[in-house]
Amino acid sequence: MRYTAVSHVGEVRSVNEDRYLAREEDDGRALLLAVSDGMGGEAAGDLAAETVVEYLEDVPMQGLDNPGRLAAHVQDINELIHKLVQDNPNLAGMGATLTAAYVSANHAAWVHVGDSRLYLMRGEELMRITRDQRFIQEFIDHGELTEEQARSHPLRSMLDQSVGSPEVEPVTGTLDLQPGDVLLICSDGLHDLVSEQDIAARLRALRSENPPDLDRCAHDLVEAAREAGGHDNVTLVLAFI
């Protein structure tokens, strides 16, 4: 497996509240990949996302192929953020998204809270694995908003769930992986500005390379978001099976 990660503050914001994790098991046979996008209050978004990633940096990798174990860790992180707010009420309202995947050569277990996304590129098809936990998602699901309209909707960033919510309800799942598959985890700073058609085209080009240049592809995706306005932090993790 090959992997890379990149994060950029974007063209508008002065602080990067995104964090990522790309952690390799000691024997190199598994990866723990994650993106967390912080929100809420001055510097609190930084702290929430940092809390998420610092926790995941230290969890034992054994057993993470069970999505239930990943969900249990999300509950623990949620309690950590609640404790931070109890100790410092000025941090009230802070939270973070989390989309994470434990990846082996032929299997991935994933957990999801918020509106960062997990994609799978297989062959010519880009599949969105996670569903955004946003207020406007119901309108999209019922055909009242198109995906294009949602990308510029004033309530597009209002989340139904975050790590830091009073009660977090992570969504989990598993994937069977095949050689040549590409996994992409990204913050909304990418998928709100770069269309899935454009993302898919860049990942198809990546799959055609021998060897695949993941670093170049990741930076090209970031540049595409910046060229589209870069109104948010943009963060992504790529893995090639």
C-alpha positions in Angstrom: 0.0 0.0 0.0 1.1 3.5 -0.8 -0.3 6.6 0.9 0.1 10.4 1.3 -1.6 13.3 3.0 -1.7 17.0 2.6 -3.4 20.0 4.3 -3.6 23.7 3.2 -5.1 26.7 5.0 -6.7 27.8 1.7 -7.0 31.3 0.3 -9.3 33.0 2.8 -8.8 31.8 6.3 -5.9 32.6 8.5 -6.0 29.5 10.6 -6.0 25.9 9.5 -8.6 24.0 11.7 -8.2 20.7 9.7 -6.0 17.9 10.9 -5.1 14.5 9.3 -3.6 11.2 10.4 -1.7 8.8 8.2 -0.4 6.1 10.5 1.3 2.9 9.5 1.3 -0.2 11.6 4.8 -1.3 12.6 4.9 -4.2 10.2 3.6 -2.1 7.3 0.6 -4.3 6.7 -2.1 -1.8 7.8 -2.9 1.9 7.8 -5.0 4.1 10.0 -6.1 7.1 8.0 -8.3 10.0 9.2 -9.4 13.6 8.4 -10.9 15.9 11.1 -12.2 19.3 10.4 -12.6 21.5 13.5 -15.2 24.1 14.2 -16.5 26.5 16.8 -15.1 29.5 18.6 -11.7 31.2 18.4 -9.0 28.5 18.3 -11.5 25.9 19.5 -11.8 24.3 16.2 -8.0 23.7 16.2 -8.2 22.2 19.6 -11.2 19.9 18.8 -9.5 18.5 15.6 -6.2 18.2 17.4 -7.8 16.3 20.2 -9.3 13.9 17.7 -6.1 13.2 15.9 -3.9 13.0 19.0 -6.2 10.4 20.4 -6.1 8.3 17.2 -2.3 8.6 17.1 -2.1 6.6 20.4 -4.9 4.0 20.1 -3.7 0.3 19.7 -4.1 -0.7 16.1 -5.1 -4.2 17.0 -8.8 -4.8 16.6 -9.5 -1.7 14.5 -10.6 -3.9 11.6 -13.8 -4.1 13.7 -15.8 -1.0 12.9 -17.5 -1.3 16.3 -14.1 -0.7 17.9 -13.7 2.5 15.8 -17.1 3.7 16.9 -16.2 3.1 20.6 -13.1 5.2 20.2 -15.3 8.0 18.7 -17.4 7.9 21.9 -14.2 8.2 24.0 -13.0 11.2 22.0 -16.4 12.8 22.4 -16.1 12.5 26.2 -12.6 14.1 26.0 -14.0 17.1 24.2 -16.9 17.4 26.7 -14.3 17.4 29.5 -12.3 20.2 27.8 -15.5 22.3 27.6 -16.4 21.6 31.2 -12.9 22.7 32.3 -13.0 25.8 30.0 -16.6 27.1 29.2 -15.1 29.5 26.7 -14.7 26.5 24.4 -18.5 25.7 24.4 -19.7 24.8 21.0 -16.5 23.4 19.7 -16.4 20.2 17.8 -15.0 18.4 14.8 -15.8 16.1 12.0 -14.1 12.7 11.8 -13.8 10.3 8.9 -11.3 7.5 9.5 -10.5 4.2 7.9 -8.4 1.2 9.1 -7.0 -0.2 5.9 -5.3 -3.5 5.2 -4.5 -5.0 1.8 -8.0 -6.4 1.1 -10.2 -4.8 3.8 -11.1 -1.4 5.2 -13.2 -0.6 8.3 -14.4 3.0 8.5 -16.2 5.4 10.9 -17.8 8.7 10.0 -19.2 11.7 11.8 -19.9 15.1 10.1 -19.3 16.1 6.5 -15.7 15.0 5.7 -15.9 12.2 3.2 -14.6 8.8 2.3 -14.4 7.9 -1.4 -13.4 4.7 -3.2 -12.1 4.8 -6.7 -12.4 1.4 -8.4 -11.8 1.1 -12.1 -13.4 4.1 -13.8 -16.0 4.7 -11.0 -15.7 7.0 -8.1 -18.0 5.9 -5.2 -18.9 8.1 -2.3 -18.9 5.8 0.7 -20.1 8.2 3.4 -23.2 10.3 3.6 -22.8 13.9 4.8 -24.4 14.5 8.2 -25.6 18.0 7.3 -28.8 19.9 7.8 -29.2 20.2 4.0 -28.6 16.5 3.2 -32.3 15.7 3.6 -33.2 18.3 1.0 -30.6 16.7 -1.4 -31.9 13.2 -0.7 -35.5 14.3 -1.5 -34.6 16.1 -4.6 -35.3 19.6 -3.3 -31.7 20.7 -3.7 -29.1 19.5 -6.3 -25.6 18.7 -5.3 -24.5 21.8 -7.2 -26.9 24.1 -5.3 -25.9 22.5 -2.0 -22.2 23.4 -2.6 -23.1 27.1 -2.4 -26.0 27.0 0.0 -25.7 29.3 3.0 -26.5 26.4 5.4 -24.1 24.0 3.8 -21.8 23.9 6.8 -24.6 23.3 9.4 -23.9 19.8 10.8 -26.4 17.3 12.3 -23.5 15.5 14.0 -19.9 16.3 15.1 -17.4 14.9 17.6 -18.3 17.2 20.5 -22.1 16.9 20.0 -24.1 16.2 23.2 -24.6 12.6 21.9 -22.5 11.5 19.0 -23.8 8.8 16.7 -21.0 7.6 14.4 -21.8 5.7 11.3 -19.6 2.7 10.4 -19.0 0.3 7.6 -16.6 -2.0 5.9 -15.2 -2.3 2.4 -13.6 -5.3 0.5 -10.6 -3.9 -1.4 -9.0 -4.9 -4.6 -5.6 -4.2 -6.1 -5.7 -0.9 -7.9 -8.3 0.6 -5.6 -7.8 4.2 -4.4 -9.2 5.5 -1.1 -9.6 9.3 -0.6 -10.6 10.9 2.7 -11.1 14.7 2.5 -12.5 17.7 4.3 -15.3 19.8 2.8 -12.7 22.3 1.7 -12.1 19.9 -1.2 -15.5 18.4 -2.0 -17.4 21.6 -1.8 -15.2 23.3 -4.3 -14.0 20.5 -6.6 -16.6 18.5 -8.4 -16.7 14.7 -8.1 -16.2 14.5 -11.9 -13.0 16.4 -11.5 -11.8 14.4 -8.5 -12.6 11.2 -10.5 -10.6 12.3 -13.5 -7.6 13.0 -11.4 -7.8 9.7 -9.6 -8.2 7.9 -13.0 -5.0 9.5 -14.1 -3.3 8.5 -10.9 -4.3 4.8 -11.5 -2.8 4.9 -15.0 0.7 5.8 -13.6 3.4 3.2 -12.9 4.2 3.8 -10.2 1.4 6.1 -9.1 2.5 9.6 -7.9 0.3 10.1 -4.9 2.1 13.2 -3.8 1.5 15.0 -7.1 -2.1 13.9 -7.2 -2.8 15.1 -3.7 -1.2 18.5 -4.3 -3.0 18.9 -7.6 -6.4 18.3 -5.8 -5.4 21.0 -3.3 -4.5 23.4 -6.0 -7.8 22.7 -7.7 -9.6 23.7 -4.5 -7.5 26.9 -4.2 -8.1 27.9 -7.8 -11.8 27.4 -7.2 -11.7 30.1 -4.4 -10.1 28.2 -1.5 -12.7 29.6 0.9 -12.0 26.8 3.4 -9.1 24.8 4.7 -8.5 21.8 2.4 -7.2 18.5 3.6 -7.0 15.0 2.1 -5.4 11.6 2.6 -4.9 9.2 -0.3 -4.1 5.5 -0.3 -3.4 3.2 -3.2 -3.9 -0.5 -2.8 
